[in-house]
């Protein structure tokens, strides 16, 4: 990313000879670089397995991968390794966004049981959309005011808001792995997962919107246009993802690919459709993350997957789980190595210190204000308890998404500003992943949100309790003998999305019979994928 400064015109003595590297030498350097990457991946997986077996939660797998990258990168930096080898470890945000991120996001949506996600969908949307917007604005304004009062390095308002947008992207990998190991409450798991995955897409959309506003020298009077542009991006991305998913469902329903000699073609097409959704949204200037997430969680899992043969179902579940695991480990190794190799701007320690404080304040404003609004519309037996709110606040780690956006800001912002933001983000990522991620298990036990009867596997079963959904539970009729209440129950069940899905969408987009229950099909598919993921 920094190779552009080699193009300066010669002045004074001639530059060092720039003879082309012999092909054999270049191939050898590439081999050494790739060998080192594979070695670090092997070490990360082995170390992660040992940590899980010994139930050591102070060093999660993501933290271990980050540490491996930091250590190897530090050694390579000290030993002054050849630049031809070091070039294989530059963290390119384009590579991250286009190749590493899609399988992680798709697998996150594809493997999640739909009941906990959609039962809490209203709360998830509140935290992800409204909450991220609040956190971004609060952080940006506080950073701007901190600069005005000389507490920290001063950034213009537009760049402060860009920093607030990128640093509001939370990373679920570290926290959710601990949640699964400890058997945390599934309502809390669904909230943390849904909020953090959608939050990444929202943060990217906000960052790009703020960057566009800044580059056009827009003023505060365009706030309405900023919000409108963001909503347009989000809704357009979601529509693109759902549309691609429905097309894939119809293709697999009518193409007749689920026969014995076409399993390979069927599996290949199923693997390609999520990438098609992601790249379509990116090509249209939308958010590929939102598109591929809704392709996975809302359509391809519920409809397309049901049209696959059993052999292809097993392959698809295992393939995406494998690809996601490799991508997650590689992202943290990649990030740790690049942090150690990149030049950092440590001259503004005050900016880093106050940014951490402002992020904690903004995260609190996000979680507690949105939880208050959600609890206003929820019945008393479905309130988000304060323990869950505190866990949500504590779980706001920063990871690869914030790091990639910060690296992009180095090129987007004028001299000094982008580098300062990148250094601050680097410090925040390392701090949150290593320290906060390592103490998450202790925090969950202190809040008493583990071992409370929900510590089974985080699947769809067992998520039927009365304290899950965002709307009223129709099984809780106060007087079951009332004909009026029975009519209301019948009306609600007919008008619900489940009824629409059962009577219209599932028969149209899948090969199931009309009398089959799509929830049962989804549960069976979820069990198949979950069994594969635990093997």
ABEGO torsion letter per residue (X at the ends): XAAAAAABBBBEBBBBBABBBBAAAAAAAAAAAAAAAAAAAAAAAAAAAAAAAAGBAABBAAAAAAAAAAAAAAAAAAAGBBAAAAAAABBBAAAAAAAAAAAAAAAAAAABBAAAAAAAAAAAAAAAAAAAAAAAAAAAAAAAAAAAAGABBBBBAAAAAAAAAAAABBBAAAAAAAAAAAGBBAAAAAAAAAAAAAAAAAAAAAAAAAAAAAAAGBBAAAAAAAAAAAAAAAAAAAAAAAAAAAAAAAAAAAAGAABAAAAAAAAAAAAAAAAAAAAAAAAAGBBAAAAAAAAAAAAAAAAAAAABBAAAAAAAAAAAAAAAAAAAAAAAAAAAAAAAABBBBAABAAAAAAAAAAAAAAAAAAAAAAAAAAAAABBAAABBBAAAAAAAAAABBBBAAAAAAAAAAAAABBBGAAAAAAAAAAAAAAAAAAAAAAAAAAAAAAAGABGAGAABBBBABGAABAAABABBBAAABABAABAAAAAAAAAAAAABAAAAAAAAAAAAABABBAABBAAAAAAAAAAAAAAAAAX
